[in-house]
Amino acid sequence: MGRIPRAYLMNRIVTLLLTIWIAATLIWIIPRLSPVDPADIMLGRMAAGAGAVENADQILEQLKENFGLNDPLVVQYVKYITNVITFDFGLSTASFPTPVASLVAKALPWTIGLMLLSITITFFIGNILGALMVWEKSPKLVKVAIPAAMVFTSIPPILSGLLLMWIFAAKLRWFPLTGSYGLTVEPGWSWSFVQSVIHHGFLPALAIVIVTFGFWALGMRGLMITVQGEDYVTLAKAKGLRPRYILYKYMIRNAILPQITAFALKIGLLVAGQVLVERIFAYNGMGKLLYDAILDQDFPVIQGVSYVIILMTALAVFLVDLLYPFIDPRIQHEGG
Amino acid sequence: MNALTITDLSIDFPTTKGVVHAVSNLSLAIDKGRRIGFIGESGSGKTTTALAVMQMLASPGFVSGGSIDLGGTDVLALGEEAMRKTRLRRVSYIPQGAMNSLNPIMRVEDQLWDAIVAHEGKTDRTALQDRSDTVLESVGLPARVGRLYPHELSGGMKQRVCIALGVILTPELIIADEPTSALDVVTQRHVMQTLKDVQARIGAGLILIGHDMGLMAQSVDELAVLKDGVLVEHGAVRQIIEDPQHPYTKDLISSVPLVGGESFLDAEVGAPPVNRGKDGVPLLEFEDVRKDYGAVTALQPMSFKLDGEVPKIISIVGQSGSGKSTMGSIMLGFNPPSTGRVLFEGQDVARMGAAASLDFRKNVQAVFQDPYACFNPFYRVDHALKFPFKRFGYATSDAQVQDKMREVCVAVGLDPDLILSRFPHELSGGQRQRLIVARALMLSPKLLIADEPVSMVDASLRATILKNIYDLKDRYGISILYITHDLATAYHVSDYVIVLYQGHIAEAGPPRDVIGDPRHPYTQLLIDSIPWPDLDRSWGSDTTAAEDAEKLDAMARENKTVFRGEIPGFWLHVADREVAA
């Protein structure tokens, strides 16, 4: 198996750092192009609470000063970048004065738990089904049933979520309607808490699995068709190898390679998550945090969440790049 | 006893347009230890017959009649599991696409071991290691090759691995489907010698599928000629080559271009060629061009000047890895030289402005090896012809575009009414390759770079396509650089030949001298390696294969260039090299 050549590794590390830097910069620029002034919005929120705000101009000025908006752009940028390195995104404007970092820290584990679980399940189910659609030895039933199941892929997750909620939570009462854990359990590493988390996470995860497995299945199907026509598969058959062995070691093992790259890209996106799925299940993850932040025009939170998304994507791609020489021996020669 | 007896075999492929009879009533028998060649064009049913013996027909094909008897076993009656156990153990298959026949993610020896385990069950690891090392040695590969991945092997090595795989369980019958079609002549000879050698040693029957009459003559005992699924002629190879009965067999034999043989080109002398050169300025010029890939020098410094005044065909010949395709891509400006300059009509190709660059693209066209990969499958043929014509601003009216398209189709021997409205996948390989020539012709280029233009089409079509290309020279005044590994065709079409070996020019001069009477040992080796459709001409034995390798090494150390005379309008110079007299 492969080992990672130094030039290849350096190349990937530089790419990783460059991606993160460019992304952080974009995240800084884009809100500055928005016509909306977050200080105005905060003031508006205060006015809505108190009826009228005295010394509005002074407060506005004070806020701008506190947020550093009066500094020259270069100073703002340098401050921003140094803060970003330490994951300091300042304070949320909507839940003032909670730091963005702590909001993200609270939401992230929920999303990673829910999404990592559902996307991993989806990845395996989808790829196996996609492979079986092509394999000549698959039972007829499988070849008919899988394309039929693809219908679910065209349902938006919000609908599948509501449908599952209605059947399994509202009618059958097997699962709770909303929330990420029961109100009666104390968060911590206790069995009852873990049980409650799984119980609450099941429906949102299922909602995601049934609408996204088709993506993997269709992708895998296309790759398998290509691999099926390869000479090495013909020769494997002529060698008298067992069909299941050919399926795994000659076909799936080769067809899966591009899917693994796609998986890395999805891992990044999972943090943004299925925003709507989290929303309808009132699941306290990153998706809901982002959704609320957009509604509240809470720029620091939007920036923080976006940064985490990009960081996760870049890291996932980086890890896959490191993994690749071990799963595809041809890579060593192309890299560097 | 016969290794294989086929009786009245018919194979049908039901399609939406009716049933295609791929093989009809074919009967023949193969003795143990004998070699039989299946020869015919693509679509003649030779591979289909072989696959039927292994029950590996591609869907929806099926055996519609007859029987196949493999050493006493009725193959067609075998169940799936029994057939699986028969494959490789009793009948093995050496596939055509050596480049792609090994699983890229498994080491070579793992792919030998899984075959043994599939037939004999789990075995001790050291026993497996012994057997894979032994079988690799028997095909002339060192045991360490087993530890490598397929991408680390050359084409010839991969093909040897496939042969090793084919004999590892000592089968009664070996089916080799064009095992050397992707290899150059020198490697082809070594691989065929290895195959014959191990086949004789284990005493198996051998079916060699191919379309090259010369290779057949040098390799098999009997020949079966197939055409459209019918066995048209079968007999001892000498009898068939010296006294063919069927007109199709005669065609196959006569379509092999021979060095020194009769030309397949009509010697018609048309109007004197048009002068399309710029006065005094060479059409194409290499100025001390050298190309390195990392530490490897793919092309040693060379200079040449090609005059455009009288169109010429310059052939560049050599094995794979000789640097000939690198030379082609440098000329096309796709691949900048490491040092030196490429000049087209006096302008440096690497430093052209937008307008000059467009003019260069217009005047220098290319024909590549693979006619299947050259067309965008979404567009009809007329789009492929029309697009560059419009893009380069030649089009004045729709009618003129139509006329031009019809003209170029006719020029390459295609019927415009049939071709223009079709999609590329509806055309044969030969038709596609002619279309590529037609597409180049649309732009009336001054220079055509043809990189192995006929190596992927059937032998009988090669002559026609080469003739199309050859005619461009006189009829349209196009100079051609013909890059090939096929010395026989280079002999017939070219005005000047350059023989490349590992980036060096080994020999250069007019074809009658260089190919007809080679002086450089490398050129001699190339000529000796050509399989001739002549049984009395020796193709060398296995010992010469080892000698050849040594000879090549010695040549790499010496590396002298032999110049064999000049032709007007072409000037070649090799820098800093000792030039042999």
HADDOCK unambig.tbl for C-alpha pairs under 7 A between the chains (distance, minus, plus):
assign (segid A and resid 231 and name CA) (segid B and resid 97 and name CA) 6.55 0.50 0.50
assign (segid A and resid 231 and name CA) (segid B and resid 100 and name CA) 5.67 0.50 0.50
assign (segid A and resid 231 and name CA) (segid B and resid 101 and name CA) 4.73 0.50 0.50
assign (segid A and resid 232 and name CA) (segid B and resid 100 and name CA) 6.22 0.50 0.50
assign (segid A and resid 232 and name CA) (segid B and resid 101 and name CA) 4.09 0.50 0.50
assign (segid A and resid 232 and name CA) (segid B and resid 102 and name CA) 4.94 0.50 0.50
assign (segid A and resid 232 and name CA) (segid B and resid 103 and name CA) 5.47 0.50 0.50
assign (segid A and resid 235 and name CA) (segid B and resid 95 and name CA) 6.94 0.50 0.50
assign (segid A and resid 235 and name CA) (segid B and resid 101 and name CA) 6.41 0.50 0.50
assign (segid A and resid 238 and name CA) (segid B and resid 87 and name CA) 5.79 0.50 0.50
assign (segid A and resid 238 and name CA) (segid B and resid 88 and name CA) 6.52 0.50 0.50
assign (segid A and resid 238 and name CA) (segid B and resid 92 and name CA) 6.85 0.50 0.50
assign (segid A and resid 238 and name CA) (segid B and resid 93 and name CA) 6.22 0.50 0.50
assign (segid A and resid 239 and name CA) (segid B and resid 87 and name CA) 5.95 0.50 0.50
assign (segid A and resid 239 and name CA) (segid B and resid 88 and name CA) 5.09 0.50 0.50
assign (segid A and resid 239 and name CA) (segid B and resid 115 and name CA) 5.96 0.50 0.50
assign (segid A and resid 240 and name CA) (segid B and resid 84 and name CA) 4.63 0.50 0.50
assign (segid A and resid 240 and name CA) (segid B and resid 85 and name CA) 5.90 0.50 0.50
assign (segid A and resid 240 and name CA) (segid B and resid 87 and name CA) 4.98 0.50 0.50
assign (segid A and resid 240 and name CA) (segid B and resid 88 and name CA) 6.12 0.50 0.50
assign (segid A and resid 240 and name CA) (segid B and resid 118 and name CA) 6.87 0.50 0.50
assign (segid A and resid 241 and name CA) (segid B and resid 115 and name CA) 6.30 0.50 0.50
assign (segid A and resid 241 and name CA) (segid B and resid 118 and name CA) 5.39 0.50 0.50
assign (segid A and resid 242 and name CA) (segid B and resid 118 and name CA) 6.67 0.50 0.50
assign (segid A and resid 250 and name CA) (segid B and resid 103 and name CA) 6.44 0.50 0.50
assign (segid A and resid 328 and name CA) (segid B and resid 105 and name CA) 5.87 0.50 0.50
assign (segid A and resid 329 and name CA) (segid B and resid 105 and name CA) 6.05 0.50 0.50
assign (segid A and resid 330 and name CA) (segid B and resid 151 and name CA) 6.66 0.50 0.50
